[in-house]
Amino acid sequence: MSETAAGWRCTGIRWSEEGPAIGWYGRGERGSRLTPGQRLAFTARGERHCLGVRRAGKRTPCPTDRTVPGRAGNAQCPECARLDRSFSVAADTNAADPRTYRVYLAWFGPGMVKVGITAEERGPVRLLEQGAVTWAWLGRGPLMAARRTEELLRAALGVPDRIAYARKRAVRAQLPPEPERAGEVAGLHARAVALPGWPESLERVGCEITDHAGPFGLAGLPVPARVVTALVPGGTVVGRLAGAAGPDLHFTDGLVVDTRLLAGWELAAAPGEALTDVPLTAIAPALPEVEQGGLF
């Protein structure tokens, strides 16, 4: 992550099938690719500001350029956040979206499985953004049919609608081997698509397992020990990148940086002798595997 010119604000991690990058917004938008082994050293400059609303690939700036608290997980002021959710598939305020949607089964670790939906045109990007380690498509079809299927599975099988990032990051360095992960997802897929009550307009999709251990750099990932809880004006983060999963950057010393907390800041390159001096908290050890109710 190289030094940015004044006026460019970080937008957090940006995933594509080519890998992760750190996004920037200023005179347009751009990204800085991330690769394992690179040294990251940056200092927060000025104050954290609202990033406005991004829709259909274009960002509308916040009209008042409001400041945002350093510990907030979303770099939006309340007004921009409300506007964002007023036309959102996730918030069920865009039911007329004509695109084809896919229903997916995502596995994040022992006892952590969820079902969700994403626009088909986005491919696996939503799974990368969420930090899904192993996953498979379940079905495809119109938005409302996909949403009804998602709700059917949640209600009938006891599938949660979300899993906290704190739980996901705590287990990433201690996952069962890939064949075991794939076998679990394949078994869950077979049982899920056999459930009655799927909408007729939603096409079931055959089981093809995808594993993100490679893109995330999970092989040899150090056990996470500390996580950044906020950036502060003049605060510095320094480390060597071991891997990235979802919004998290994992450093080789066990530090984790949730890039949602970087969004809205101008970041300048830190000097070579700089050390991390932002607020941190210890990461609790991974809990033992817990059986989910129903199918999972």
N, C-alpha and C positions, 0 to 999 in steps of 0.2 A: 504494500500500500504506500505509494509515494506521496510526497507532500502535495497538497492541493492548493490552488490559487485561492486568494480571498474571494468570498462570495459563493464558493462551492460547498454545499452541505451534504453530509453523508445521509444516505437513505437506507442503510443497513445492507444485509446480504441479499444478493440477487442470484437465484439459481436458474440454470438452463441445463440442457442435456450435455453441454460441453463442460459443465462444472460451475463452481461458485465464483462470485465476484462481489466486490464491494461497490455499491451504487453511489452515484453523486448527482446532485441536482444544483444547477446554477444557470449558466447560459445553455440550456438544454439539459440532457442527461447523458451520463457516460458510466463506465464501469472499470474497476481495476481487478484483474484476475487474481485469484488466490491459488497458491500452490504449496503443498506440504514442504516443510523445511525452510520456508522464507521467514526472515525476521520482520516482525511488525512492531513499530514503535511510533506512537502518535500521542499528541497532546490536544486536549479540547480547548478551543479558542472562542472567547466571547461567551455568549449564552446559547442555550438550546432553543430553537424556534420551530413553530409548526410548519410542516411540509405541505400543507394544503390537501388537495384531493387529487388522486390519480385515477383516471377512468379512461377506458378504451386506449390505453397506451400514452395518454397525454396527462400532464400534471397542471392543475390550476392552482396558482399560489394562494396562500392564505391572505385575504384582503387586509388584515390588520397586522400580519407578521407577528402573531402572538408568541410569547415565550411558553415553554412547556417544562414541567418539573423533570428533574434529572432522573428520577426513579420510575417515571411513567413508562409502561411498556409500549405505548403508542405515541408517536411523535405528531399528534394532532391536537389542536385546541378543541374545546367542546363543540363549537359551532361547525368546524370542518368535519369532525367525527360524525355529527348528526347528519350533515349533508351527504357524507360518504355512505352512511347506512340507509339513507332514504332511497337509494337505487342500488340495492345489494341483493345478490342471490343468497348469500349467507344469512342475511336478516329477513329473507322472504319478502322483500319489497320490490322484486323484479321478476314476478311470476311470468311475465310475457316474453322472457328471453327465448328467442327462437332456436338457439344453438342446440346441438346434440350434447348430452351429458353422459358421463360414465359414473357408475357406482364402483367403489373400490373397497377392498379389505386390506387393512394396514396393520402390521405387527411391529411394535416398538421395543419389545422385550418380554420376558416371561410375565404372563398375566396382564399384558398391555396390548389389547387389540381393539380396533375401532372400525366402523364402516363410515364412509363419507362419499361425497360426490364432487366432481370437478368437470369443467367444460372439456369436451373431447379434444378440442383444438390445442389445449395446453399440454396434452400428453402427460408425462410423469412428473411435470414440474411441481404440482401441488404436493406430491408425495415427498419430493426432495425438500420442499419448504417446511413440511411438517416433521422431517427427520424420521420418516418411515424406513426401517431397516430392511424389511422383507414385505412384499405386497403382491396383490394380484387383482385384476379387474373382475368384477362380478357381473355387470350388465351395462347396457347402453340404450339410450332412448331420449325422449323429450324431458325437459327439466322437471315438470311436475310428476311425471311417472318415476323419474329417478329419485325425487324427493320422497314420494310415497313409499318406494322400496326401501330407502334408507330408514324411514320411520318404522316400517314394518319390521325390519331386522332388529332395530333397537328395542322395539317393544316386545317382540317375540323371543328374542335371544338374550336380552339383557346387555346389549352392547352400549358402552358409554358414548356420549356425543363428543367428548374431548378428553384428552389425557394431558396432564400438566407437563410442561417442558422440564420442570425440576425432576420429575420422576423419570423422564426419558433419559436425561443426561446422566443421572446417577448410575444407570446400568450399562451404558454404551461400551465401556471398556471390559465388561465381564459377561458377554453374551454367549449362549450356546453356539456350537459350530453351525456353519451354513446348511449342511444337509438336514440337521435337526430343525432349524428354522423353516426351511422349505417344506419339510414333511408336515409340520404343524399347520402351516398356511394352506397347503393342499388339502388336508383333511377338513379344515374349517370351511374352505371354499366348497367342497363337495356337499357338505351338510347344509350350507347356507343356500345354494342354488336349488336344493331339493325341497325347500320350504314351500308350502302352498300360499297363494294369495298375492303373487307378484302381478303387477299391472300387465295387461296384454300387450301394451305398446312398448314394454321394456324387454329388449332382447338379452337373454342370458349369454354370457361370454365364457368360453372354455378357459380352463385353468392354465395360466402361464405365469410362473413365479419369477419375480424380479428381486434381486438382492442388491442393496446399496452399500454394502461394506466397502467396495472399491471406491466409488465416488466420495464416500464420507471419510475414507482413510482410517477405517476402524482397526485394521491389522496393527497390533502393537500400540494402540492408543493408550496413553497413560491414564491411570485411574484419576478421575476428576477430584480435586481436593478443595478448590476455592472458586468462587464465581464473583464477577464484578456485579455490584448491586446498583451502581450509578456512576455516571461521569459528572465531574464538577469542573467549573472554569479553571483552566490551568492544570487539570489533572492529566496524568500520563499513564499509558498502558504499554508495557514492553514484553515481548515474548517471541518464541519461535513456534510457528504453526505446525501442529501435528496432524490436524484434520478438521473438517467442518461438517456439521450435520444440522439440518433445519436452520434455525437462526444462530446456532452456537459455533464459536471458534474455540477449538481445543488447543492449548499450548503444551509444549513438551514438559513444562514444569508442573502440570496439573491444573493450571489456571484455565477457566472457561470465561469467554466473553460473549454475552448475549447481544448480538448486533442490533437488536431492537432498541437497545439503550444508546447506541451510537447515532441512530437516526436523528436528524435535526441539528447536529453539531457541525461546526467547521472543525476539521482535524488537520493539524500541522505536524510535520515530521519532528519527532523528538530527537535530541542530541544523542550521540553514541553512548554516553555514560549514564543516560537516564534510567530510572527504575520505576516500576509500577507504584503509584501512590494514590490510587482512587479507592473508594470504599469497597471492601470485599467481605464475603461471608463464607464460612466453611460449608462444604457440601456433605450432607449426611450420607453415611454408607447406604448402599442399595439394600432395600428390604427384601426378605425372603419372598419367593414366588407365592402369589396369592391366587387362588382359583376364582375366576370370574363366574358369575351366575349364568344359568342357561347354557347355550351352546358353548360359550367360551370359558 
